[in-house]
Amino acid sequence: MVRKRSLLSKILEVIIVLVTVITHWIIFYFAIITSGKEKADAARLTLELPEKWNFLENYTYVLQYQNGALLKAFRNSMILTVSAILILVLAAASTAYLLQRRTGTIRAISNKLILAGLIVPAAVIPTYWMLDRLHIANTLMGLIAVEVATLFPFATMLYKGYVATIPVEIDEAAIIDGCGPFSLFWRVIFPMVKPITATVVILRSIVVYNDFQNPLYYMSGSGSQTVQLFVFSLKSAWTTDYGHLFAAAIIVSMPIIILYLFLNKKILEGMTAGAVKG
């Protein structure tokens, strides 16, 4: 029997929703109007509309800053995000399948190491030392390796939980039909884990694209900076044009906003599947 909610509970629900909407959207409102203000007006950091709109000048300045540094940073961020997510999906899915289907001491040790990766924070100095020894320090390749290593434990655990719901009989039937180990995984198992793949691709792409800490630690030089470091470079310790700063923030946020608008249904489906299957 379904119990009817009281009028008070409905009113409280509406109030909570309204407060949530206001507190979230006020941030976008503040960023947008600030990106259209002149330097003196923007420095006050208020919610008031500008006395004079300066949208075109601010956005043009950001796009032309340091001979198109934003476009170079965007290219670096796209290469970083696409490469890291592609490697992450392939590595995490295949590792999770092996850990779920195999037994023995190696499996037990591997599970504990992956669990430790979720708990133990990354150490900057040893990581940089290892990248230097591999001759990939301060390179995009090195940063890709760091991103994959950081996100690998969580993605593997998601895949492992989902693979556990796939009957072993499917593997046996595929082997009887002549599938080898690689063919079994790529042609049979991998297409069946699409919900978790969608979760990993969409949510981890946002994490990599928005990452500020790892590029700051493991990359150097304006020619190799990502979009987050580009936005940070517009802030000065002495004087900052917040109109330019927020204009850059709006431009940098557009790919993520577009991704969410087009794939919000997939995001919700992937998160639900991950929660149920995991």
C-alpha positions as CSV (number, residue, x, y, z in Angstrom):
1,M,0.0,0.0,0.0
2,V,1.3,3.4,-1.0
3,R,1.1,6.0,1.7
4,K,0.0,9.5,0.7
5,R,2.5,12.2,1.5
6,S,1.3,15.1,3.7
7,L,0.9,18.6,2.4
8,L,3.8,19.7,4.7
9,S,6.2,17.1,3.1
10,K,5.3,18.3,-0.4
11,I,5.9,22.0,0.6
12,L,9.2,21.1,2.1
13,E,10.2,19.2,-1.1
14,V,9.3,22.2,-3.3
15,I,11.3,24.5,-1.0
16,I,14.3,22.2,-1.1
17,V,14.2,22.0,-4.9
18,L,13.9,25.8,-5.3
19,V,16.8,26.4,-2.9
20,T,18.9,23.9,-4.8
21,V,18.1,25.5,-8.2
22,I,18.8,29.0,-6.9
23,T,22.1,28.1,-5.2
24,H,23.3,26.2,-8.4
25,W,22.2,28.6,-11.0
26,I,23.4,31.7,-9.2
27,I,26.9,30.5,-9.8
28,F,26.3,30.5,-13.6
29,Y,24.6,33.9,-13.4
30,F,27.5,35.4,-11.6
31,A,30.1,33.9,-14.0
32,I,28.2,35.0,-17.1
33,I,27.6,38.6,-16.0
34,T,31.1,39.0,-14.6
35,S,32.6,37.8,-18.0
36,G,30.8,40.8,-19.6
37,K,32.0,43.5,-17.3
38,E,34.9,46.0,-17.6
39,K,37.9,45.5,-15.3
40,A,36.9,48.0,-12.6
41,D,33.3,46.8,-12.5
42,A,34.3,43.1,-12.5
43,A,36.7,43.7,-9.6
44,R,33.8,44.4,-7.3
45,L,32.6,40.8,-7.7
46,T,29.0,41.6,-7.2
47,L,25.8,40.2,-8.7
48,E,24.7,43.5,-10.1
49,L,24.4,43.9,-13.8
50,P,27.3,45.8,-15.4
51,E,27.1,49.5,-16.1
52,K,28.6,48.8,-19.6
53,W,28.6,45.5,-21.3
54,N,32.0,44.3,-22.4
55,F,31.4,40.8,-23.7
56,L,33.0,41.1,-27.1
57,E,36.2,42.7,-25.9
58,N,36.6,40.2,-23.0
59,Y,36.1,37.1,-25.1
60,T,38.1,38.4,-28.0
61,Y,41.0,39.1,-25.7
62,V,40.9,35.6,-24.2
63,L,40.9,34.0,-27.6
64,Q,43.8,36.1,-28.8
65,Y,45.8,36.0,-25.6
66,Q,49.4,35.0,-26.2
67,N,48.9,34.2,-29.9
68,G,46.0,31.8,-29.3
69,A,47.3,30.0,-26.2
70,L,43.7,29.0,-25.3
71,L,43.4,27.0,-28.5
72,K,46.7,25.2,-27.9
73,A,45.6,24.5,-24.3
74,F,42.3,23.1,-25.6
75,R,44.1,20.9,-28.1
76,N,46.3,19.5,-25.3
77,S,43.3,18.9,-23.0
78,M,41.5,17.0,-25.8
79,I,44.5,14.8,-26.6
80,L,45.0,14.2,-22.8
81,T,41.3,13.3,-22.2
82,V,40.7,11.1,-25.3
83,S,44.0,9.2,-24.9
84,A,43.7,8.7,-21.2
85,I,40.1,7.5,-21.3
86,L,40.8,5.2,-24.3
87,I,43.7,3.5,-22.5
88,L,41.7,3.5,-19.2
89,V,38.7,1.7,-20.7
90,L,40.9,-1.0,-22.4
91,A,43.1,-1.6,-19.4
92,A,40.4,-1.6,-16.7
93,A,37.9,-3.7,-18.6
94,S,40.5,-6.4,-19.6
95,T,42.0,-6.4,-16.1
96,A,38.6,-6.7,-14.4
97,Y,37.6,-9.6,-16.6
98,L,40.8,-11.5,-15.7
99,L,40.4,-10.8,-12.0
100,Q,36.8,-11.9,-12.0
101,R,37.3,-15.1,-14.0
102,R,40.6,-16.3,-12.6
103,T,41.4,-17.8,-9.2
104,G,44.6,-18.1,-7.2
105,T,47.2,-16.2,-5.3
106,I,48.0,-13.7,-8.1
107,R,44.3,-12.7,-8.3
108,A,44.1,-12.2,-4.5
109,I,47.3,-10.0,-4.5
110,S,46.1,-8.0,-7.5
111,N,42.7,-7.3,-5.8
112,K,44.5,-6.0,-2.7
113,L,46.8,-3.8,-4.8
114,I,43.9,-2.3,-6.7
115,L,42.0,-1.7,-3.5
116,A,45.1,0.0,-2.1
117,G,45.1,2.2,-5.1
118,L,41.7,3.5,-4.0
119,I,42.9,4.3,-0.5
120,V,46.5,5.4,-0.7
121,P,47.0,8.9,-2.2
122,A,49.5,9.4,-5.0
123,A,52.9,10.8,-3.9
124,V,54.2,13.6,-6.2
125,I,57.9,13.2,-5.8
126,P,58.2,9.4,-6.3
127,T,55.8,9.7,-9.3
128,Y,57.8,12.5,-10.9
129,W,61.1,10.6,-10.2
130,M,59.6,7.5,-12.1
131,L,58.4,9.7,-15.0
132,D,61.9,11.2,-15.2
133,R,63.5,7.8,-15.2
134,L,61.2,6.8,-18.1
135,H,62.1,10.0,-19.9
136,I,58.5,11.2,-20.1
137,A,58.5,13.8,-17.4
138,N,57.0,17.2,-18.4
139,T,55.4,15.6,-21.5
140,L,51.9,14.9,-22.5
141,M,52.6,11.2,-22.6
142,G,53.7,11.3,-19.0
143,L,50.6,13.1,-17.9
144,I,48.4,10.6,-19.7
145,A,50.2,7.8,-17.8
146,V,49.5,9.6,-14.5
147,E,45.8,10.1,-15.3
148,V,45.3,6.5,-16.3
149,A,47.1,5.2,-13.1
150,T,45.1,7.5,-10.9
151,L,41.7,6.5,-12.3
152,F,42.5,2.8,-13.0
153,P,41.6,1.3,-9.6
154,F,38.1,2.8,-9.4
155,A,37.3,1.9,-13.1
156,T,38.6,-1.6,-12.6
157,M,36.3,-2.1,-9.5
158,L,33.3,-0.9,-11.5
159,Y,34.0,-3.3,-14.4
160,K,34.8,-6.2,-12.0
161,G,31.4,-5.8,-10.3
162,Y,29.6,-5.8,-13.6
163,V,31.5,-8.7,-15.0
164,A,30.5,-10.7,-11.9
165,T,26.9,-10.6,-13.1
166,I,27.7,-12.1,-16.5
167,P,27.2,-15.9,-16.3
168,V,30.3,-18.0,-16.8
169,E,28.2,-20.2,-19.1
170,I,28.5,-17.5,-21.7
171,D,32.3,-17.9,-21.7
172,E,32.0,-21.7,-22.0
173,A,29.6,-21.4,-24.9
174,A,31.9,-19.0,-26.7
175,I,34.9,-21.3,-26.2
176,I,32.9,-24.3,-27.5
177,D,32.1,-22.2,-30.6
178,G,35.8,-21.7,-31.2
179,C,36.6,-18.3,-29.5
180,G,40.1,-17.8,-28.2
181,P,40.9,-15.7,-25.1
182,F,41.2,-12.4,-27.0
183,S,38.2,-13.1,-29.2
184,L,36.1,-14.1,-26.2
185,F,36.8,-10.9,-24.4
186,W,36.6,-8.4,-27.3
187,R,33.7,-10.0,-29.2
188,V,31.6,-11.4,-26.4
189,I,32.3,-9.8,-23.0
190,F,33.3,-6.3,-23.9
191,P,30.1,-5.5,-25.8
192,M,28.1,-6.7,-22.8
193,V,29.7,-4.2,-20.4
194,K,28.5,-1.1,-22.3
195,P,26.6,0.5,-19.4
196,I,29.8,0.6,-17.3
197,T,31.9,1.7,-20.2
198,A,29.4,4.6,-20.6
199,T,29.8,5.5,-16.9
200,V,33.6,5.4,-17.1
201,V,33.9,7.3,-20.4
202,I,31.5,10.1,-19.5
203,L,32.3,10.7,-15.8
204,R,36.0,10.1,-16.0
205,S,36.3,12.3,-19.1
206,I,35.0,15.2,-17.0
207,V,37.5,14.4,-14.2
208,V,40.5,14.4,-16.7
209,Y,39.4,17.5,-18.6
210,N,38.8,19.4,-15.3
211,D,42.0,18.2,-13.6
212,F,44.2,21.0,-12.3
213,Q,46.5,19.3,-9.9
214,N,48.2,16.7,-12.1
215,P,49.0,19.1,-15.0
216,L,50.3,21.6,-12.4
217,Y,52.7,19.0,-10.9
218,Y,53.8,17.0,-13.9
219,M,53.7,19.5,-16.8
220,S,55.7,22.7,-17.3
221,G,55.8,25.4,-20.0
222,S,53.1,27.5,-21.6
223,G,53.2,25.4,-24.8
224,S,52.1,22.2,-22.9
225,Q,49.5,23.7,-20.5
226,T,45.9,22.4,-20.3
227,V,42.8,24.6,-20.3
228,Q,42.7,24.6,-16.5
229,L,46.3,25.9,-16.3
230,F,45.4,28.5,-18.9
231,V,42.6,29.9,-16.8
232,F,44.9,29.9,-13.8
233,S,47.5,31.9,-15.8
234,L,45.1,34.7,-16.2
235,K,45.0,35.3,-12.4
236,S,47.8,37.5,-11.0
237,A,48.9,38.0,-7.4
238,W,48.8,41.8,-7.8
239,T,46.0,42.6,-10.2
240,T,43.5,40.4,-12.0
241,D,41.0,41.3,-14.7
242,Y,38.1,39.1,-13.6
243,G,36.2,39.9,-16.8
244,H,38.9,38.1,-18.8
245,L,39.2,35.4,-16.1
246,F,35.5,34.5,-16.1
247,A,35.3,34.8,-19.9
248,A,38.0,32.1,-20.1
249,A,36.2,30.0,-17.5
250,I,33.0,30.2,-19.6
251,I,34.8,29.1,-22.8
252,V,36.6,26.3,-21.1
253,S,33.3,25.0,-19.5
254,M,31.4,24.9,-22.8
255,P,32.6,21.4,-23.9
256,I,31.6,19.9,-20.5
257,I,28.2,21.7,-20.6
258,I,27.5,20.5,-24.2
259,L,28.6,16.9,-23.2
260,Y,26.1,16.9,-20.3
261,L,23.2,18.4,-22.4
262,F,23.6,15.7,-25.1
263,L,24.5,12.8,-22.8
264,N,22.7,13.4,-19.5
265,K,20.4,10.5,-20.1
266,K,23.4,8.2,-20.7
267,I,25.1,9.6,-17.6
268,L,22.0,8.7,-15.5
269,E,21.7,5.3,-17.1
270,G,25.3,4.5,-16.6
271,M,25.4,5.6,-13.0
272,T,22.2,3.5,-12.3
273,A,23.7,0.4,-14.0
274,G,26.9,0.8,-12.1
275,A,25.1,1.1,-8.8
276,V,22.9,-1.9,-9.4
277,K,25.5,-4.2,-11.0
278,G,28.4,-3.2,-8.8
